[in-house]
């Protein structure tokens, strides 16, 4: 009898107290800045306005100390949009210490955001900023310090697209092609000046998870890279192997992979005929392997000399496309 009573009580409690599992909140990255070594913050308060890839109804930010060799203390972070300001917390505390080689995310705050977000960070003078301060990657009108990503909930975009590459993706001066792409996704820029596919301290094959596949909401990846490897003597076969590696890692994370052909560069200081042959091999492989490849090479090359950029598309150094070229490249990208 006692057992029957206990079971009856358990069933009664279960019937009256069952809770449906709460829906998982989805967070979409709508802006990012690739962590890098940088100068120290000039004063204690840094404020910046960033252009967002999509809007939402709640916000959180990620602070990065991935490049640091000692902990960094941040005393205060706030965000402002549409005339409303919210103080961010980290585990309900206004300040946070970011361990060396690590990063932290803020608690979420309710704030309706659309196109832009103002971020203010307050840290001790001399704190290394550790986020790329170029406007071309951060889409910032001032300077960014420590903030490496903005994420929103309550979004309507279908996901994020990450443009992955070197300086031709990061941008030249204040121009870049990812920001010109017409898409209903949040477009993010993960280009780094001088970056290689397989060459360097943080090549694309090693940073793909950190800078590209860091969110389940990244749906598509557009890779443009290889010229820095080639001009440093890396063979076409090794560049191809690196692109294949990145492709497989993206597909393993259910991110659709796109790749673009390498743009012309004759006239650049490191150009040689042998290195040009390597570029041609990589481009031929891309065209044969990826029917939907974005043929950036064809879009910006000079019809009179296909190994060079068209004069009206040349920034002046014969390697980096200019704003008009970026516009032509962006029109090719359908994601």
Secondary structure, DSSP 8 states (H G I E B T S, - for coil): -HHHHHHHHHHHHHHHH----------EEEEE-------B-SSSEEEEEEE-SS-EEEEEEEEEETT-SS-EEEEEEEEEETTEEEE--BTTBS-EEE-TTEEEE---EEEEESSEEEEEEEE-TT-B--S---HHHH-BSS---SEEEEEEES--S--EEEEEESHHHH-BTTB-SGGG---SSEEEEEE-TT--SS-STT-HHHHHHHHTSSSTTEEEEEEE--HHHHHTT--HHHHHHHHHHHHHHHHHTT-EEEEB-----TTSTT--HHHHHHHHHHHHHHHHH-TT-B-HHHHHEETTEEEEE-GGGB-SSSSSB-HHHHHHHHHH---
